[in-house]
Amino acid sequence: MAAENKNQNFIEEIIAKDLEEGKIKEITTRFPPEPNGYLHIGHAKSICLNFGMAEQFGGKCNLRFDDTNPTKEETEYVEAIEEDVRWLGFEWAKLCYASDYFDQFHEWAVDLIKGGKAYVDDQNAEEIRVSRGTLTKPGVDSPYRDRSVEENLDLFARMTAGEFEEGSRVLRAKIDMASGNLNMRDPVIYRILKRAHHRTGDKWCVYPMYDFAHGFEDAIEGVTHSICTLEFQDHRPLYDWFIENVDVPHVPHQYEFARLNLTYTVMSKRRLHELVTLGVVDGWDDPRMPTICGFRRRGYTASAIRRFCREIGVAKADSMVEVELLQYCLREELNKSARRAMAVLRPLKVVITNWPENFVDELPAENNPEDGGAGSRTLKIGREIYIERDDFMEEPVKGFFRMSPGKEVRLKHAYIIKCDEVVKDADGNVAEIRCTADMKSRGGDAPDGRKIKGTLHWVWSGDAVKSRVNLYGHLFTLRNMNDMEEDKDYKDYLDPKSLVVVEGALVEPSAAAAAPLDKFQFLRHGYFCADKYTTPEKPVFNLTVSLKDSWGKEQKNKNGAAPKK
């Protein structure tokens, strides 16, 4: 058992106490996604909590697919979820499916009918919805509520055999239509769905509802702590009612914690599915999506996401978490691990007029100044290079220390050059800069010790590789997507500038040779990741996160220290 820790969250405290008091011998948790979409960053919090608690207290965690709705579930999602959990660094003790227990669920439904605690209702969905009442108005009993046990058993058997059409009948629990908790007003526990299931095929014509199956799954698997998000708090009495009214092999208990709300983000699986279906994004793994696979394609690391989940903690009340904290966790890691490279996104040609004819110099450059073991690479430079177009200003404003007429700048790892002439095209646009180099300044230091304020990144025309660079921003413009105006749809807040594609960017050869998901710091630009479609001939890079960290500085100023690592 873990030692007492004053910084434990309330879930840890509960588990530690249960173990200490001997209520349980071993903790068993589960992560129970429905395979009807890809996992998002909110699921990552639940994954880290459930698997983390099992690891911390020497227990086990199951991966369980709540596949009770064949109309929305696919094997594709099952496989993607398994990949995401493993990528985050976790392995399950047992792989489970709700569909593994369909026979047992059906037996328990029959037991409830035999005990007079469930009945077949012929009302349609709208009639049931209206009859359940409101928060201030009690529900009305179904006209079929008092059917005999024998009639209910017969009708449920015929439902199971496929005699009735979808929507014509349901099986409901008989609890309390006047309950203050709407979930207890005779909830539907089985419905007719004549759909093939991704695992059981055409075996079933009736399928259990999630609320009915959830607690029973936990009971079958011996789950000791069923950890759910807060929206299930009002469902807990129903969870307990089902457990109490049939003979289960184990009695689990449900605990609720606050779900993750992230700025500039929606985490409704329905809305994310709609964005994919409408083609607003490039699939579930679009780097703007809050899906785990989207973060992975964008260049986020599993360790940074796990650290983020530790930072935000586990609370009982909902709150909004700033996406900048997630970016901070990633930036801290990539600064230490990402290889450095030079990329010019909007090239401007520079000709060094005094460069020796046919001379190509080879210069050493460290791969990561934060990691002494990262080694170095060789950069080549010749007469013609490219710099960033924004690094030149013909009439510099105050405080502009980059290239301008008559000024000297340092080329990173290379030489000091001075702008002598500006060449323009027929439209008056700057087309080329002509410079002279201080050939004695190899490595970037002036031999006479003079101070050079500006340092520019660059690439050599002789080996630079043309690339596509995807600059990503927030998918939505509204910081808190829970505060949408009443007459607006979430899609009204889509940011048309969330993706800027830069064609014709030039990168140094070491970056061009990157494999998919290789990570770089492009000097003075930010952290980038080679996209899944990248090739040495046609490199593609995704902006992961910017170099700027104003949020981290603000937190340090507020609290006296940056977030803990």
MARKEDREN-30336 format. One line per field, with one value per residue (C-alpha): y negated, z, x. Coordinates in pm, 1 decimal, always signed. Last residue first. Example, Ala and Ser with C-alpha at 12.3 -4.5 7.8 and 13.67 -1.06 7.14 Angstrom:
y	(+106.0_+450.0)
z	(+714.0_+780.0)
x	(+1367.0_+1230.0)
***
This chain:
y	(-1888.5_-2154.8_-2451.6_-2763.3_-2935.1_-3257.0_-3206.2_-3500.1_-3588.0_-3222.4_-3176.2_-3477.5_-3348.7_-3011.2_-3182.8_-3404.4_-3095.3_-3176.4_-2894.3_-2798.2_-2456.2_-2157.9_-2322.1_-2041.7_-1949.2_-1796.2_-1680.7_-1600.3_-1405.7_-1282.1_-1183.8_-1329.1_-1199.3_-1117.9_-1473.1_-1559.2_-1746.1_-2106.7_-2312.6_-2686.4_-2950.9_-3104.0_-2786.0_-2504.8_-2289.7_-1942.6_-1625.6_-1307.8_-1205.4_-1062.0_-1005.7_-1303.7_-1327.4_-1682.6_-1788.2_-1685.9_-1833.7_-2194.3_-2318.7_-2547.8_-2654.5_-2637.8_-2590.2_-2737.8_-2610.5_-2819.8_-2618.8_-2765.0_-3079.6_-3018.9_-2990.1_-2792.8_-2985.9_-2956.5_-2580.0_-2575.7_-2695.8_-3039.6_-3176.5_-3121.5_-3277.4_-3025.8_-3024.7_-2652.9_-2703.8_-2902.8_-3074.0_-3135.2_-3144.7_-2773.2_-2535.6_-2693.5_-2741.4_-2527.4_-2624.4_-2346.9_-2353.7_-2215.8_-2157.6_-2250.4_-2104.6_-2317.5_-2160.0_-2412.1_-2706.8_-2712.5_-2762.7_-3048.9_-3140.8_-3497.0_-3652.7_-4026.1_-4226.4_-4202.7_-4344.7_-4406.1_-4171.0_-4236.0_-3879.0_-3897.0_-3568.0_-3379.2_-3042.9_-3187.6_-3558.3_-3596.7_-3579.8_-3892.1_-3842.8_-4085.0_-4117.1_-4136.2_-4097.2_-3966.0_-4004.9_-4302.2_-4406.8_-4709.3_-4555.0_-4500.6_-4313.0_-4463.8_-4419.8_-4560.2_-4627.6_-4623.5_-4416.2_-4302.1_-3943.5_-3783.2_-3416.4_-3065.0_-2889.9_-3120.2_-3389.3_-3706.0_-4043.0_-4361.2_-4673.5_-4892.5_-4820.9_-4615.3_-4267.8_-4203.0_-4435.6_-4609.7_-4808.1_-5128.6_-5060.3_-4946.2_-5102.4_-4822.1_-4558.5_-4204.0_-3923.0_-3897.3_-3742.7_-3464.1_-3397.1_-3210.5_-3137.7_-3186.6_-3188.1_-2871.3_-2716.8_-2358.3_-2254.8_-1954.9_-1786.9_-1764.4_-1529.4_-1482.2_-1381.4_-1735.1_-1788.0_-2144.9_-2278.0_-2036.2_-1918.9_-2124.4_-2281.3_-2224.4_-2415.2_-2295.3_-2560.5_-2541.6_-2739.9_-2743.7_-3106.8_-3263.0_-3460.2_-3831.7_-3878.1_-3688.9_-3654.8_-3645.1_-3511.4_-3567.3_-3256.9_-3246.8_-2947.4_-2925.7_-2616.1_-2552.8_-2250.0_-2173.0_-1825.4_-1802.6_-1656.3_-1927.2_-2206.8_-1940.4_-1856.2_-2207.0_-2292.6_-1999.0_-2086.8_-2452.8_-2363.5_-2168.0_-2462.5_-2696.8_-2497.5_-2666.5_-2442.1_-2533.8_-2397.9_-2124.7_-2034.6_-1713.1_-1745.5_-1535.3_-1704.2_-1953.9_-1900.7_-1521.7_-1522.2_-1766.5_-1533.8_-1245.7_-1462.3_-1559.2_-1195.0_-1084.2_-1335.3_-1599.5_-1621.0_-1726.7_-1368.1_-1261.7_-1545.5_-1436.9_-1072.6_-1177.1_-1370.8_-1744.5_-1807.9_-2072.6_-1811.0_-1630.3_-1278.3_-1228.0_-1322.4_-1623.0_-1878.2_-2060.9_-1761.1_-1745.6_-1393.0_-1483.3_-1795.3_-1598.0_-1327.2_-1594.6_-1735.9_-1400.4_-1320.9_-1641.4_-1760.7_-2116.4_-2324.2_-2686.0_-2641.0_-2290.3_-2129.9_-1803.5_-1602.9_-1649.0_-1332.4_-1072.8_-756.3_-438.3_-135.5_+230.5_+523.7_+858.9_+1183.4_+1023.1_+1157.2_+903.3_+606.4_+441.9_+403.8_+254.1_+7.1_-93.5_-207.4_-378.9_-569.4_-651.9_-806.2_-1154.1_-1142.6_-1020.8_-1373.5_-1408.6_-1182.0_-817.1_-602.8_-256.2_-159.4_+208.7_+361.3_+735.1_+789.1_+916.8_+640.6_+366.5_+497.2_+512.3_+149.6_+31.8_+258.3_+100.2_-256.2_-178.3_-43.4_+326.7_+458.4_+650.4_+822.3_+1027.7_+1299.2_+1103.6_+1039.3_+1072.1_+869.8_+569.1_+603.4_+649.6_+433.0_+520.2_+292.7_+346.8_+170.0_+286.5_+100.3_-192.1_-390.4_-370.4_-714.4_-661.9_-868.6_-1158.3_-1192.0_-1352.2_-1018.9_-1026.4_-758.2_-523.7_-192.7_+50.9_+103.1_+69.0_+311.9_+150.2_+194.0_+67.2_-130.8_+134.3_+381.1_+683.7_+1057.7_+1045.9_+1340.1_+1109.8_+903.4_+1230.6_+1331.6_+987.7_+1018.1_+1360.8_+1261.6_+944.3_+1138.5_+1390.0_+1121.4_+951.8_+610.9_+332.9_+76.2_+102.7_-217.7_-385.4_-566.3_-944.8_-1135.9_-1393.9_-1765.9_-1999.2_-1830.6_-1725.3_-1448.8_-1094.5_-1072.8_-1313.2_-1110.1_-780.3_-913.8_-1043.1_-709.3_-502.8_-340.0_+40.4_+91.2_+428.7_+453.8_+469.8_+506.1_+772.6_+1017.9_+1232.8_+926.0_+836.1_+1193.2_+1175.1_+862.5_+1047.6_+1331.3_+1084.9_+917.3_+1258.9_+1343.5_+1001.0_+1032.7_+1048.3_+773.5_+535.7_+596.3_+676.1_+667.4_+768.0_+636.5_+333.9_+177.5_-191.3_-424.9_-690.2_-509.8_-191.8_-368.7_-537.1_-215.5_-31.4_-319.4_-313.8_+60.3_+33.8_-267.8_-81.4_+215.6_-1.5_-127.7_-366.3_-156.1_+143.6_-26.2_+183.2_+175.2_+49.1_+145.5_+239.4_+183.9_+336.4_+187.4_+378.7_+326.2_+229.5_-94.0_-338.0_-123.3_-75.3_-443.6_-542.8_-314.8_-475.9_-831.4_-836.9_-689.2_-932.3_-1232.5_-1091.0_-1059.6_-1436.5_-1468.7_-1288.4_-923.8_-832.5_-751.9_-507.0_-246.2_-334.5_-385.4_-195.3_-247.1_-2.8_+16.3_+303.5_+236.6_+532.9_+671.0_+465.4_+344.1_+418.4_+88.3_-12.8_+87.0_-106.3_-405.1_-417.3_-389.2_-671.5_-898.4_-834.4_-931.1_-1247.0_-1366.1_-1288.6_-1583.7_-1481.3_-1151.2_-836.6_-554.9_-348.8_+0.0)
z	(-1295.2_-1073.3_-1229.3_-1247.5_-927.4_-738.1_-765.4_-972.3_-1143.2_-1215.1_-1352.1_-1580.3_-1704.9_-1787.5_-1975.5_-2177.2_-2317.1_-2671.7_-2858.7_-3031.7_-3011.5_-3242.5_-3584.4_-3835.2_-4090.6_-4437.9_-4634.1_-5004.3_-5128.6_-4783.5_-4723.6_-4485.7_-4482.4_-4109.7_-4038.2_-3919.4_-3592.8_-3514.7_-3215.1_-3261.7_-3506.1_-3385.5_-3463.6_-3587.4_-3277.2_-3404.3_-3349.7_-3552.5_-3582.7_-3935.5_-4026.4_-4082.1_-4382.5_-4458.0_-4109.0_-4150.3_-4501.9_-4390.2_-4449.3_-4711.6_-4709.9_-5050.3_-4934.5_-4604.4_-4500.1_-4238.9_-4022.4_-3738.7_-3948.2_-4028.3_-3651.2_-3582.8_-3346.6_-3555.3_-3550.6_-3184.8_-3287.8_-3196.8_-3075.6_-2708.1_-2716.7_-2640.0_-2287.2_-2264.0_-2541.5_-2300.1_-2494.5_-2801.6_-3129.2_-3204.2_-3377.4_-3188.9_-3403.2_-3648.5_-3893.8_-4148.4_-4323.5_-4670.6_-4777.5_-5034.5_-4937.8_-4877.0_-5016.2_-5248.3_-5160.1_-4811.2_-4524.3_-4275.2_-3912.8_-3810.9_-3522.8_-3457.4_-3199.7_-3329.7_-3086.3_-3204.7_-3062.7_-3331.8_-3466.5_-3476.3_-3358.8_-3579.0_-3629.7_-3908.5_-3843.0_-4047.2_-4372.9_-4276.4_-4533.4_-4794.4_-4881.5_-5173.0_-5091.2_-5345.3_-5460.7_-5259.1_-5421.9_-5652.4_-5905.2_-6161.3_-5904.9_-5641.3_-5553.8_-5221.6_-5179.9_-4915.2_-4628.6_-4399.7_-4306.5_-3993.4_-4046.4_-3957.9_-3654.6_-3679.2_-3939.5_-3756.5_-3865.3_-3986.6_-4093.7_-4404.3_-4543.0_-4303.0_-4151.2_-3795.2_-3499.3_-3524.1_-3199.0_-3369.9_-3711.4_-3999.8_-4345.6_-4581.2_-4332.6_-4355.4_-4106.9_-4218.7_-4544.0_-4350.5_-4484.0_-4792.6_-4898.2_-5204.4_-5198.6_-4996.3_-4663.8_-4542.9_-4197.4_-4018.2_-3728.4_-3356.6_-3062.5_-2850.2_-2545.5_-2419.0_-2411.6_-2355.8_-2645.6_-2877.2_-3215.1_-3192.7_-3516.4_-3690.7_-4012.8_-4359.3_-4610.2_-4980.5_-5208.2_-5582.5_-5611.5_-5276.8_-5118.4_-5170.5_-5316.0_-5051.2_-5231.1_-5011.6_-5137.5_-4925.9_-4814.9_-4637.6_-4402.3_-4358.6_-4156.8_-3941.4_-3717.0_-3347.8_-3219.0_-2959.5_-2616.9_-2359.5_-2508.8_-2606.4_-2243.7_-2114.1_-2426.6_-2369.8_-2011.4_-2106.5_-2394.5_-2158.9_-1918.5_-2208.1_-2272.7_-1962.0_-1744.1_-1680.2_-1362.7_-1255.1_-887.2_-714.4_-799.1_-943.4_-1040.2_-1319.0_-1290.3_-1291.9_-1613.6_-1768.4_-1673.4_-1846.9_-2155.6_-2156.0_-2114.2_-2406.5_-2634.0_-2849.0_-3210.2_-3397.4_-3503.5_-3137.1_-3038.9_-3311.2_-3203.4_-2849.1_-2982.5_-2914.3_-3292.4_-3444.3_-3543.4_-3756.6_-3616.0_-3628.1_-3994.1_-4182.7_-4023.5_-4138.6_-4357.7_-4250.3_-4112.9_-3918.9_-3759.7_-3686.9_-3504.5_-3291.2_-3213.7_-3107.3_-2906.5_-2711.3_-2615.9_-2744.9_-2705.9_-2690.8_-2315.7_-2171.5_-1956.7_-1800.2_-1604.8_-1232.8_-1023.5_-933.9_-728.4_-792.5_-564.1_-659.5_-504.9_-628.2_-760.3_-833.3_-725.0_-853.4_-691.5_-503.8_-804.9_-1013.3_-738.0_-683.7_-1044.1_-1027.8_-715.6_-895.0_-1201.0_-1048.4_-1006.1_-1361.7_-1498.5_-1247.4_-1423.3_-1330.8_-1112.2_-1035.3_-736.7_-642.8_-985.8_-950.6_-1324.2_-1297.9_-1059.0_-1270.3_-1578.1_-1375.6_-1275.6_-1634.8_-1804.4_-1687.4_-1718.6_-2065.5_-2203.5_-2283.7_-2638.3_-2798.4_-3138.0_-3050.8_-3229.9_-3552.8_-3516.8_-3163.6_-3210.2_-3433.0_-3353.8_-3634.5_-3600.0_-3521.2_-3218.1_-2966.1_-2636.6_-2289.4_-1958.7_-2000.6_-1678.2_-1448.2_-1293.8_-1113.7_-1360.8_-1301.9_-944.0_-736.0_-754.7_-842.1_-1112.4_-866.6_-951.9_-1208.5_-1453.1_-1814.5_-2108.0_-2439.9_-2708.2_-3055.6_-3113.5_-3335.7_-3464.9_-3272.3_-3322.7_-3293.9_-3058.9_-2781.6_-2809.3_-2800.1_-2479.8_-2335.3_-2422.5_-2260.5_-1945.1_-1919.4_-1961.0_-1692.9_-1448.5_-1487.1_-1645.5_-1393.2_-1566.5_-1903.2_-1863.3_-1781.1_-1450.1_-1467.0_-1369.9_-1098.5_-1182.2_-1058.4_-1218.7_-1507.7_-1593.0_-1699.3_-1899.2_-2166.1_-2234.8_-2234.8_-2486.7_-2705.9_-2700.1_-2790.1_-2531.0_-2537.3_-2203.7_-2093.5_-1718.8_-1456.1_-1078.5_-1030.3_-908.0_-1217.6_-1434.8_-1243.3_-1282.3_-1657.5_-1678.0_-1479.3_-1730.7_-2019.1_-1858.7_-1815.7_-2184.7_-2289.5_-2072.7_-2330.9_-2516.0_-2238.2_-2356.0_-2161.1_-2211.5_-1889.0_-1687.3_-1911.8_-2031.2_-1998.2_-2155.5_-2326.0_-2652.2_-2507.4_-2424.9_-2765.9_-2959.7_-2771.9_-2843.0_-3213.8_-3235.8_-3071.7_-3284.7_-3607.6_-3474.8_-3493.6_-3262.2_-3349.3_-3429.2_-3234.1_-2898.2_-2598.2_-2669.3_-2336.9_-2415.8_-2109.8_-2047.7_-1708.6_-1431.8_-1173.6_-823.0_-670.5_-517.2_-747.2_-1056.5_-1010.4_-928.1_-1240.1_-1467.4_-1352.6_-1320.6_-1630.0_-1840.8_-1699.4_-1778.1_-2123.0_-2180.3_-2149.6_-2404.3_-2664.6_-2752.6_-3098.8_-3173.5_-3103.4_-2911.9_-2572.1_-2327.7_-1995.2_-1814.0_-1524.7_-1164.1_-936.2_-599.4_-398.5_-56.2_-6.5_+300.3_+498.0_+684.6_+530.4_+181.2_+201.7_+354.5_+76.6_-186.3_-39.0_+9.1_-347.1_-477.8_-263.3_-400.1_-206.4_-114.5_+250.8_+137.6_+342.7_+208.5_-78.0_+0.0)
x	(+760.2_+611.7_+437.1_+657.2_+757.3_+690.2_+317.3_+198.5_+527.1_+596.9_+247.1_+288.3_+623.1_+470.5_+185.2_+422.5_+589.8_+693.4_+864.8_+541.5_+381.0_+343.0_+364.0_+326.9_+591.4_+571.5_+874.8_+831.5_+1133.7_+1238.2_+874.2_+615.0_+257.6_+252.8_+367.7_+717.9_+677.5_+754.9_+858.1_+884.2_+999.5_+1328.1_+1520.1_+1298.4_+1284.6_+1239.8_+1036.6_+1022.5_+653.9_+695.6_+1062.9_+1288.0_+1522.4_+1407.8_+1509.0_+1874.6_+1875.5_+1801.8_+1450.6_+1297.6_+932.5_+769.3_+413.1_+302.0_-40.1_-219.9_-459.0_-666.6_-709.1_-1077.2_-1138.9_-1456.6_-1683.1_-1999.9_-1942.3_-2048.4_-2391.7_-2518.0_-2851.2_-2776.6_-2430.7_-2157.7_-2015.3_-1933.5_-1678.5_-1465.6_-1185.9_-1400.0_-1205.0_-1217.0_-973.3_-684.2_-374.4_-183.4_+89.2_+130.9_+470.1_+523.4_+880.1_+1143.6_+1479.8_+1788.2_+2106.2_+2270.6_+2049.3_+2197.2_+1954.5_+1922.6_+1859.0_+1937.2_+2127.9_+2094.6_+2284.4_+2639.4_+2893.0_+3249.5_+3512.9_+3774.7_+3749.3_+3368.3_+3216.4_+2970.8_+3143.0_+3358.5_+3405.1_+3723.4_+3528.8_+3337.5_+3066.9_+2939.8_+2574.3_+2335.7_+1967.0_+1720.2_+1361.2_+1234.3_+908.9_+897.5_+664.5_+940.9_+1149.3_+1374.9_+1743.8_+1864.8_+2236.3_+2504.6_+2361.8_+2643.6_+2726.8_+2867.9_+2941.4_+2821.2_+2665.6_+2358.3_+2415.4_+2513.4_+2384.1_+2551.6_+2364.9_+2416.6_+2070.1_+1855.0_+1887.7_+1773.8_+1800.2_+1461.2_+1429.4_+1317.0_+1170.4_+1385.3_+1341.8_+1438.5_+1333.4_+1466.9_+1404.2_+1041.8_+1160.5_+1331.7_+1680.2_+1797.2_+2151.9_+2368.9_+2750.0_+2795.9_+2703.2_+2692.8_+2578.7_+2729.3_+2551.8_+2616.2_+2578.8_+2268.7_+2472.3_+2519.0_+2144.4_+2020.8_+2231.5_+2048.4_+2176.0_+2492.9_+2614.1_+2948.8_+3019.2_+3110.7_+3211.6_+3133.5_+3367.1_+3289.5_+3414.9_+3510.2_+3223.4_+3261.3_+2911.9_+2718.9_+2384.1_+2071.2_+1738.8_+1428.8_+1242.1_+908.0_+924.1_+1299.6_+1383.0_+1685.5_+1717.1_+1743.2_+1664.4_+1389.3_+1466.9_+1532.4_+1322.9_+1071.2_+999.5_+940.8_+742.0_+509.4_+424.9_+383.2_+151.9_-71.5_-72.0_-151.0_-468.3_-606.6_-821.0_-1184.4_-1342.6_-1581.3_-1596.9_-1486.3_-1118.4_-837.3_-512.7_-447.0_-71.5_-87.1_-292.3_-44.4_+241.2_+66.4_+15.4_+383.9_+487.2_+270.3_+438.6_+274.9_+390.7_+78.1_+14.7_+14.3_-218.0_-458.7_-430.9_-521.5_-817.6_-836.3_-851.8_-626.8_-366.5_-628.7_-624.7_-1001.2_-1011.2_-875.1_-1106.7_-1419.6_-1494.3_-1857.6_-1815.8_-1500.0_-1647.3_-1966.4_-1772.5_-1608.0_-1951.4_-2090.5_-1778.0_-1832.4_-1488.4_-1494.3_-1179.8_-1064.6_-1002.9_-1007.2_-1277.1_-1163.4_-1419.1_-1457.6_-1452.2_-1715.0_-1694.8_-1897.3_-1894.0_-1866.9_-2057.7_-1927.5_-2077.9_-2417.3_-2758.7_-3005.7_-3179.9_-2895.1_-2664.3_-2946.6_-3033.4_-2668.8_-2617.9_-2958.4_-2855.9_-2522.9_-2686.8_-2702.9_-2324.5_-2270.2_-2220.8_-1938.0_-1691.7_-1656.3_-1428.8_-1565.7_-1351.4_-1350.0_-1403.1_-1460.4_-1504.7_-1862.9_-1966.3_-1809.8_-1990.4_-2312.3_-2271.1_-2244.8_-2496.5_-2820.7_-2697.8_-2559.8_-2886.1_-2906.4_-2952.9_-3236.9_-3230.1_-2923.1_-2725.4_-2684.7_-2310.3_-2177.0_-1859.4_-1935.8_-2305.5_-2556.8_-2864.0_-3223.8_-3230.7_-3510.5_-3452.1_-3350.9_-3306.3_-3545.4_-3559.7_-3861.1_-3829.4_-3498.2_-3294.1_-3530.6_-3406.5_-3680.0_-3859.8_-4229.9_-4210.0_-4038.7_-3866.4_-4003.8_-3716.4_-3821.1_-3813.7_-3890.4_-4157.0_-4247.3_-3927.7_-3770.1_-4023.2_-4146.6_-4099.0_-3719.6_-3671.1_-3553.5_-3870.0_-4067.0_-3889.2_-3956.5_-4324.8_-4357.6_-4171.3_-4378.7_-4703.4_-4603.6_-4492.4_-4828.0_-4863.1_-4889.3_-4671.3_-4847.8_-5052.7_-4718.5_-4717.9_-4697.5_-4387.4_-4352.9_-4336.5_-4062.2_-3759.9_-3981.6_-4227.0_-4139.5_-4465.1_-4334.2_-4021.1_-4210.7_-4462.3_-4177.2_-3994.1_-4298.6_-4522.9_-4553.2_-4376.0_-4242.6_-4197.0_-3923.2_-3915.4_-4183.9_-3921.0_-3962.6_-3907.8_-3591.7_-3465.1_-3534.8_-3318.7_-3051.8_-3056.2_-3027.0_-2728.3_-2565.8_-2610.4_-2482.2_-2170.6_-1891.8_-2080.0_-1981.5_-1627.7_-1313.2_-936.7_-765.0_-472.4_-444.7_-120.7_-39.2_+215.4_+3.1_+76.1_-74.3_-399.5_-406.7_-346.0_-621.7_-858.1_-774.4_-836.5_-1176.9_-1266.5_-1197.6_-1397.6_-1706.9_-1979.9_-2262.4_-2570.3_-2437.4_-2507.9_-2397.8_-2025.1_-1896.1_-1537.1_-1338.0_-970.0_-903.2_-689.3_-490.5_-362.5_-28.2_-154.3_+21.8_-17.2_-391.7_-436.0_-243.4_-445.4_-769.1_-638.8_-417.7_-696.0_-952.4_-731.8_-656.8_-1031.6_-1057.0_-774.3_-982.5_-1046.8_-1172.6_-1533.9_-1816.2_-1614.4_-1768.9_-1485.9_-1462.5_-1128.6_-1132.6_-1023.1_-927.2_-765.7_-643.2_-727.1_-1041.1_-1225.4_-910.0_-908.5_-575.5_-684.4_-1010.6_-827.4_-567.0_-839.2_-1045.5_-743.6_-626.3_-969.7_-968.9_-636.7_-320.4_-98.4_-69.9_+76.1_+42.0_+258.6_+126.9_+0.0)
***
